[in-house]
């Protein structure tokens, strides 16, 4: 069953009053060993770099969708991964929300005037790159035409809200990791893509929050 965008918009104000599930939701998607790593991390010492991302909902054929990007392939830790549009804080950014909006404009061509920000969500730490990522929930009232920043974004994954809220997309798959050999990693199976790590942690909090208000 789909979720009409007009219906979804009626619910968005309720998100402002929800106590975010934060760590509780994040932990469902934490790869093994990472929880321990996170608990024992002294953030005052490592001073993580900051980034912000936009969890953007929009209508497509009247149904609510969530915009995800496929990162381009390169020799780096986040190559070819599914992510939310976003990126690192630049000196000229007014605040983290500004970073998320600016990066969404640069990466997928959505003008800041078309993004209504609802609220910030709980930040997620990414150990391999030493980034603290701050997610924002936003929506666009109109259907979107994406213009991709070719060197960063290889494609879009337009995820229907109904599919996102369906628990059949929750999976565990065995992965080879640099730090623990073959391990079972939790994530979301979206079409041919397996989404895990930081993006899955943010998606988990988003999913639980939306389920609380519907």
C-alpha positions in Angstrom: 0.0 0.0 0.0 1.4 3.4 -1.0 1.5 6.6 1.0 0.0 9.6 -0.9 2.2 12.6 -0.5 -0.7 14.8 0.6 -1.3 12.4 3.4 2.4 12.4 4.4 2.5 16.2 4.5 -0.3 16.2 7.1 1.9 14.0 9.4 5.2 15.9 9.1 4.4 18.6 11.8 4.1 15.7 14.3 7.7 14.8 13.7 8.7 18.0 15.5 7.3 16.7 18.8 8.7 13.2 18.7 11.5 12.1 21.0 13.9 10.7 18.4 14.8 7.0 19.0 18.5 7.9 18.4 20.9 5.3 19.6 18.2 2.7 20.1 17.4 2.9 16.3 21.0 3.3 15.3 22.1 0.2 17.1 19.8 -2.0 15.0 22.0 -1.2 12.0 25.5 -1.0 13.6 27.9 -3.4 12.1 29.5 -5.9 14.6 32.4 -4.5 16.6 31.5 -0.9 15.7 29.3 -0.5 18.8 32.3 -1.2 21.0 34.4 1.1 18.9 31.8 3.9 19.3 31.5 3.4 23.0 35.2 3.6 23.5 35.8 6.7 21.3 36.8 9.9 23.0 35.4 12.5 20.6 37.2 15.3 22.4 40.5 13.7 21.3 39.8 12.7 17.7 37.9 15.9 16.8 35.8 14.4 13.9 35.3 16.5 10.8 31.6 17.5 10.2 29.3 16.7 7.4 25.5 17.1 6.9 23.1 15.2 4.7 19.5 15.7 3.6 16.8 13.0 4.0 14.5 14.4 1.3 10.9 13.2 0.7 9.0 14.3 -2.4 6.0 13.2 -4.5 6.4 11.0 -7.5 3.2 10.0 -9.3 1.4 11.3 -6.1 3.2 8.7 -3.9 5.8 9.7 -1.3 9.4 8.8 -2.1 12.8 9.2 -0.4 15.8 10.4 -2.4 19.0 8.4 -2.2 22.1 8.7 -4.3 24.5 6.2 -5.7 28.1 7.5 -5.1 30.5 7.2 -8.0 33.1 4.5 -8.0 36.5 5.6 -6.8 39.4 4.2 -4.7 38.0 5.3 -1.3 36.1 4.0 1.7 32.6 5.2 0.4 32.9 4.2 -3.3 29.7 3.1 -5.0 27.7 3.3 -1.8 24.2 4.4 -1.4 23.9 7.6 0.6 21.8 10.6 1.3 22.8 13.7 -0.7 25.2 15.8 1.5 28.8 16.5 2.3 31.3 18.2 4.4 30.9 21.5 6.1 32.5 24.4 4.2 33.8 27.6 5.9 31.1 29.7 4.3 28.2 27.6 5.6 26.0 29.4 8.1 25.2 26.2 10.0 24.8 22.4 9.5 21.4 22.8 7.9 22.9 25.2 5.4 25.5 22.6 4.6 22.8 19.9 3.9 20.8 22.2 1.7 23.8 23.5 -0.3 25.2 20.0 -0.9 21.8 18.7 -2.0 21.7 21.5 -4.5 25.2 20.8 -5.7 24.9 17.0 -5.9 21.4 16.4 -7.2 20.3 19.9 -8.5 17.4 20.6 -6.1 17.2 24.4 -5.5 17.2 25.5 -1.8 13.8 27.2 -2.4 12.3 23.8 -3.0 13.5 22.2 0.2 11.4 22.6 3.4 13.5 21.4 6.4 11.4 19.8 9.2 14.1 19.1 11.8 17.5 17.7 12.5 18.0 14.0 13.4 20.6 12.3 15.5 24.2 12.6 14.3 26.1 9.4 13.3 29.8 8.9 13.6 31.7 7.2 10.8 35.0 5.6 12.1 36.7 4.8 8.8 36.7 8.5 7.7 36.4 10.2 11.1 33.3 12.2 10.2 30.4 13.1 12.4 27.4 13.3 10.0 24.3 15.4 10.9 21.1 14.4 9.1 18.2 16.7 8.4 14.7 15.7 7.3 13.2 17.8 4.5 10.6 17.6 1.9 9.8 19.1 -1.5 6.2 19.7 -2.4 6.7 19.2 -6.1 7.9 16.3 -8.2 11.7 16.6 -8.7 14.0 16.7 -11.7 17.4 15.6 -10.6 20.5 17.0 -12.2 23.4 14.9 -11.0 26.9 16.1 -10.2 28.7 13.7 -12.5 31.9 13.3 -10.6 30.2 12.5 -7.3 26.8 11.0 -8.1 26.4 8.0 -10.4 22.6 7.7 -10.1 19.5 8.0 -8.0 17.6 5.5 -6.0 14.0 6.7 -5.6 12.6 4.7 -2.6 8.9 4.7 -2.2 7.9 5.4 1.5 5.7 2.3 1.5 8.7 0.1 0.6 10.9 1.9 3.1 8.5 1.2 5.9 8.1 -2.5 4.9 10.3 -4.7 7.1 11.0 -7.2 4.3 13.8 -4.9 3.1 15.7 -5.4 6.4 18.5 -7.9 5.8 21.7 -9.4 7.2 24.4 -10.2 4.7 27.8 -11.6 5.1 30.5 -9.2 4.2 34.3 -9.2 4.2 35.5 -6.3 6.3 39.0 -4.9 6.9 38.6 -5.1 10.6 36.8 -8.4 11.3 37.0 -10.8 8.3 33.6 -12.2 7.3 30.8 -10.8 9.4 27.1 -10.6 9.3 26.1 -7.0 8.6 22.6 -5.6 9.1 21.1 -3.3 6.4 18.4 -2.4 3.9 18.1 -4.3 0.6 16.7 -1.7 -1.8 16.4 -3.2 -5.3 19.9 -4.4 -6.2 21.5 -2.2 -3.6 22.5 -3.2 0.0 22.6 -0.2 2.3 24.6 -0.5 5.5 26.7 1.5 7.9 26.1 5.1 8.6 23.3 5.6 6.0 21.5 2.5 7.3 21.7 3.9 10.8 20.2 7.2 9.7 17.5 5.3 7.8 16.7 3.2 10.9 16.1 6.3 13.0 14.0 7.9 10.2 11.9 4.8 9.7 11.2 4.3 13.5 10.3 8.0 13.8 7.9 7.9 10.9 6.3 4.7 12.3 5.7 6.5 15.6 3.6 9.3 14.0 1.6 7.3 11.4 
